Amino acid sequence: MDFNNYPLPKGEGSRRLWWLAAIAYGLANILLHEPANDIAKRLVVVLGLQLFLWSTRAFFLAGAVLVLFLCRHLLRDSQTVRRLLIFIPFAAALDLSLVIYPSERIHYPQYAILAWMAFKASGQALPAVLLSFIFGYLDEANQHWVLYANDPIAYFDWNDVVLNLLAALGGLVLLPQENVRKVPTKRILAAAGAWTLGMSLLVFLLNPDPYLMRTQKTDSFWLVSSVKTHYHVLTATEGTILLGVVLIVTAGLYWPDRSRAPAVAIPLLAEEGATRDPARAKTQEKTGEAYRPS
């Protein structure tokens, strides 16, 4: 069969390239973990510990300001502002509770960029975030069961998995909003409650913490790191419940509505305004029907 006679639909080729780029980038995040750690250790030697810590704090603060500046046009949308007002306090609380060393905030650009690349490939926000989360989980699994399998002090870091998901959610908040299905709040709460009860029972029965945490102590809620930061180490119960509830709520709020045309369908056809029937266009904008030229 001569595939040259069957060209890809418009945009399909670029999407395939974005998929390849997203998968390659996700694998690079996993496979280059140890070389990145070596670079960080060398920077500590060159700069000194205190200068390294303060420089990483300044770098990520500047990065957050830069992202908001580049996305300032989104702040004109009241829905985006509302999502940010909900997301920022939630993210700040987790950041201040789970980050041990400032350099761990490298998770944020890593997995926010991956979510953006997956969005470019799929054109859908929720699947992009889920793909980013899966790679983030695989990254931690690779560290625990491959890179540091024989290290008695290297525990399965639920904190890092949550931070990876937090980065993907940051990308979700700033991605273009799709038409979403209105899932009743009661269903979301019921699903979150069922997940919490189910995972609590499962973890109680299996008791995976002695295996996953190795020699890491979890008898104290707050721990103090060598650089004087206070942090909490999530247990299997806390990690699975937190991740599951956040994903359930996110899916409930962002589940795409396939029965309606994408929210960007009409604006993307603005250049066809010269051939468009204004009365018909107004009706279609109200009903969400995609414009089809006569």
C-alpha positions as CSV (number, residue, x, y, z in Angstrom):
1,M,0.0,0.0,0.0
2,D,1.3,3.4,-0.9
3,F,0.8,5.6,2.1
4,N,1.8,8.7,0.1
5,N,-1.7,8.5,-1.4
6,Y,-3.2,8.9,2.0
7,P,-1.8,12.1,3.5
8,L,-2.3,12.8,7.2
9,P,-5.1,15.2,8.1
10,K,-4.2,18.8,8.7
11,G,-2.4,19.1,12.1
12,E,-2.1,15.3,12.6
13,G,1.6,15.3,11.6
14,S,2.5,18.0,14.1
15,R,0.5,16.3,16.8
16,R,2.4,13.1,16.3
17,L,5.7,15.0,16.6
18,W,4.4,16.6,19.9
19,W,3.6,13.1,21.2
20,L,7.1,11.9,20.4
21,A,8.6,15.0,22.0
22,A,6.4,14.6,25.1
23,I,7.3,10.9,25.6
24,A,11.0,11.5,24.9
25,Y,10.9,14.4,27.4
26,G,9.1,12.3,30.0
27,L,11.6,9.5,29.6
28,A,14.5,12.0,29.9
29,N,13.1,13.2,33.2
30,I,13.3,9.6,34.5
31,L,16.6,8.5,33.0
32,L,18.6,11.7,33.6
33,H,17.7,11.8,37.3
34,E,21.1,10.7,38.5
35,P,23.1,13.0,36.2
36,A,21.0,15.9,37.3
37,N,21.8,15.0,41.0
38,D,25.5,14.9,40.2
39,I,25.3,18.4,38.7
40,A,23.5,19.7,41.8
41,K,26.2,18.2,44.0
42,R,28.9,19.9,42.0
43,L,27.1,23.3,42.2
44,V,27.0,22.9,46.0
45,V,30.7,22.4,46.0
46,V,31.4,25.4,43.8
47,L,28.9,27.8,45.3
48,G,28.7,26.6,48.9
49,L,25.6,25.2,50.5
50,Q,24.0,28.5,51.6
51,L,24.5,30.3,48.3
52,F,23.2,27.3,46.4
53,L,20.1,27.2,48.6
54,W,19.4,30.9,48.2
55,S,20.1,30.9,44.5
56,T,17.6,28.0,43.9
57,R,15.0,29.9,45.9
58,A,15.6,33.0,43.9
59,F,15.6,31.0,40.6
60,F,12.2,29.4,41.2
61,L,10.6,32.6,42.5
62,A,11.8,34.4,39.4
63,G,10.4,31.5,37.3
64,A,7.0,31.8,38.9
65,V,6.9,35.6,38.3
66,L,8.0,35.0,34.7
67,V,5.2,32.5,34.1
68,L,2.6,34.9,35.4
69,F,4.0,37.6,33.3
70,L,4.0,35.5,30.1
71,C,0.4,34.3,30.9
72,R,-0.8,37.8,32.0
73,H,-3.4,37.8,29.2
74,L,-5.1,34.8,30.9
75,L,-5.7,37.0,34.0
76,R,-8.3,38.9,32.1
77,D,-10.5,35.8,32.2
78,S,-12.5,35.7,35.5
79,Q,-12.6,31.9,35.4
80,T,-8.8,31.6,35.2
81,V,-8.4,34.1,38.1
82,R,-10.8,32.1,40.2
83,R,-8.9,28.8,39.5
84,L,-5.6,30.6,40.4
85,L,-7.1,31.9,43.7
86,I,-8.1,28.3,44.6
87,F,-4.9,26.7,43.3
88,I,-2.2,29.0,44.7
89,P,-3.1,28.6,48.5
90,F,-3.5,24.8,48.0
91,A,-0.1,24.6,46.2
92,A,1.6,26.8,48.7
93,A,0.4,24.7,51.6
94,L,1.7,21.5,50.0
95,D,4.9,23.2,49.0
96,L,5.7,24.4,52.5
97,S,4.8,21.0,54.0
98,L,6.4,18.6,51.6
99,V,9.6,20.3,50.1
100,I,12.7,19.4,52.0
101,Y,15.4,21.1,50.0
102,P,14.7,24.2,47.7
103,S,16.3,22.3,44.8
104,E,13.4,19.9,44.8
105,R,11.2,22.5,43.2
106,I,12.8,21.5,40.0
107,H,9.8,19.2,39.8
108,Y,7.5,22.2,39.0
109,P,9.0,23.2,35.6
110,Q,9.8,19.5,34.8
111,Y,6.2,18.3,34.9
112,A,4.4,21.5,34.1
113,I,6.4,21.6,30.8
114,L,5.5,17.9,30.2
115,A,1.8,18.7,30.8
116,W,2.0,21.5,28.2
117,M,3.7,19.3,25.7
118,A,1.1,16.6,26.1
119,F,-1.6,19.2,25.7
120,K,0.0,20.3,22.4
121,A,-0.1,16.6,21.3
122,S,-3.6,15.7,22.5
123,G,-5.4,19.1,22.4
124,Q,-7.1,18.1,25.7
125,A,-6.2,19.4,29.1
126,L,-7.2,16.6,31.4
127,P,-5.4,13.7,29.5
128,A,-2.3,15.9,29.3
129,V,-2.2,16.3,33.1
130,L,-2.8,12.5,33.6
131,L,0.1,11.7,31.3
132,S,2.3,14.1,33.2
133,F,1.2,12.5,36.5
134,I,2.0,8.9,35.2
135,F,5.5,9.9,34.2
136,G,6.0,11.6,37.6
137,Y,4.9,8.4,39.4
138,L,7.2,6.3,37.1
139,D,10.1,8.6,38.0
140,E,9.7,7.9,41.7
141,A,9.2,4.2,41.1
142,N,12.4,4.1,39.1
143,Q,14.3,5.8,41.9
144,H,13.0,3.4,44.6
145,W,13.1,0.1,42.8
146,V,16.0,0.7,40.4
147,L,18.4,3.5,41.2
148,Y,18.4,3.2,45.0
149,A,17.1,-0.3,45.4
150,N,20.0,-1.2,47.7
151,D,20.1,2.0,49.6
152,P,18.5,1.4,53.1
153,I,17.8,5.1,53.7
154,A,16.1,5.8,50.3
155,Y,12.4,5.5,50.9
156,F,9.5,5.7,48.4
157,D,8.9,9.4,48.4
158,W,5.2,10.1,48.2
159,N,6.1,13.8,48.7
160,D,7.8,13.8,45.3
161,V,4.9,12.1,43.5
162,V,2.5,14.8,45.0
163,L,4.9,17.6,43.9
164,N,4.9,16.2,40.4
165,L,1.1,16.1,40.3
166,L,1.1,19.7,41.7
167,A,3.3,20.8,38.8
168,A,0.9,19.2,36.3
169,L,-2.1,20.8,37.9
170,G,-0.3,24.2,37.7
171,G,-0.1,23.6,33.9
172,L,-3.8,22.6,33.9
173,V,-4.9,25.9,35.6
174,L,-3.2,27.9,32.9
175,L,-4.1,25.8,29.9
176,P,-7.0,26.9,27.6
177,Q,-10.4,25.9,29.1
178,E,-12.4,23.3,27.2
179,N,-16.1,22.7,27.4
180,V,-16.5,20.5,30.4
181,R,-19.2,18.2,31.6
182,K,-20.9,19.5,34.8
183,V,-20.4,16.6,37.2
184,P,-22.6,17.0,40.3
185,T,-20.6,18.0,43.4
186,K,-22.3,15.2,45.3
187,R,-20.8,12.6,42.9
188,I,-17.3,14.0,43.3
189,L,-17.5,14.0,47.1
190,A,-19.0,10.5,47.1
191,A,-16.2,9.2,44.8
192,A,-13.6,11.0,47.0
193,G,-15.1,9.5,50.1
194,A,-15.2,6.0,48.7
195,W,-11.6,6.3,47.6
196,T,-10.6,7.4,51.1
197,L,-12.3,4.6,52.8
198,G,-11.1,2.0,50.3
199,M,-7.5,3.0,50.4
200,S,-7.5,3.3,54.2
201,L,-8.7,-0.3,54.4
202,L,-6.4,-1.6,51.7
203,V,-3.3,0.1,53.3
204,F,-4.3,-1.1,56.7
205,L,-4.5,-4.7,55.4
206,L,-1.3,-4.7,53.4
207,N,0.8,-2.4,55.6
208,P,3.3,-1.5,52.9
209,D,5.1,1.3,54.9
210,P,7.8,-1.0,56.5
211,Y,8.7,-2.0,52.9
212,L,8.3,1.3,51.2
213,M,9.7,3.6,53.9
214,R,12.7,1.3,54.8
215,T,14.6,3.0,57.6
216,Q,12.7,6.3,57.4
217,K,11.0,7.1,60.7
218,T,7.4,8.4,60.5
219,D,6.6,8.6,64.3
220,S,6.9,12.4,64.2
221,F,4.6,14.5,62.0
222,W,7.1,17.3,61.5
223,L,10.8,16.6,60.7
224,V,13.7,19.1,60.5
225,S,16.1,18.7,57.6
226,S,19.9,19.4,57.7
227,V,19.2,22.9,56.2
228,K,16.6,23.7,58.9
229,T,13.5,23.3,56.9
230,H,10.4,21.7,58.5
231,Y,8.7,19.1,56.4
232,H,6.3,16.1,56.7
233,V,6.9,12.7,55.1
234,L,3.8,11.2,53.6
235,T,3.0,7.6,54.5
236,A,1.3,5.2,52.1
237,T,-2.1,6.0,53.6
238,E,-1.6,9.8,53.3
239,G,0.0,9.6,49.9
240,T,-2.6,7.4,48.2
241,I,-5.5,9.2,49.7
242,L,-4.2,12.7,48.8
243,L,-3.3,11.7,45.2
244,G,-6.5,9.9,44.6
245,V,-8.7,12.7,46.0
246,V,-6.9,15.4,44.1
247,L,-7.2,13.3,40.8
248,I,-10.9,12.6,41.4
249,V,-11.7,16.3,42.1
250,T,-9.6,17.3,39.0
251,A,-11.4,14.8,36.8
252,G,-14.8,15.9,38.1
253,L,-14.1,19.5,37.4
254,Y,-12.3,19.1,34.0
255,W,-14.0,16.1,32.4
256,P,-14.4,17.1,28.7
257,D,-18.0,17.3,27.3
258,R,-17.9,15.5,24.0
259,S,-21.5,16.4,23.2
260,R,-20.5,20.0,22.6
261,A,-18.1,21.7,20.2
262,P,-14.7,22.8,21.6
263,A,-14.8,26.2,23.2
264,V,-12.1,27.4,20.8
265,A,-13.9,26.2,17.6
266,I,-15.5,29.6,16.8
267,P,-12.6,31.9,17.7
268,L,-10.3,29.9,15.5
269,L,-12.5,30.6,12.5
270,A,-12.5,34.4,12.9
271,E,-10.7,34.7,9.6
272,E,-13.8,33.4,7.9
273,G,-15.9,36.3,9.1
274,A,-16.3,37.6,5.6
275,T,-18.3,34.6,4.5
276,R,-20.2,34.0,7.7
277,D,-23.8,34.7,8.3
278,P,-24.0,37.0,11.4
279,A,-27.4,35.8,12.5
280,R,-26.5,32.1,12.2
281,A,-23.1,32.7,13.9
282,K,-24.8,34.3,16.9
283,T,-27.2,31.4,17.3
284,Q,-24.3,28.9,17.0
285,E,-22.2,30.8,19.6
286,K,-25.1,30.6,22.1
287,T,-25.7,26.8,21.5
288,G,-22.0,25.9,21.3
289,E,-22.4,24.5,17.8
290,A,-19.3,24.6,15.7
291,Y,-19.5,26.9,12.7
292,R,-19.7,25.2,9.3
293,P,-19.5,27.4,6.2
294,S,-22.5,27.2,3.9
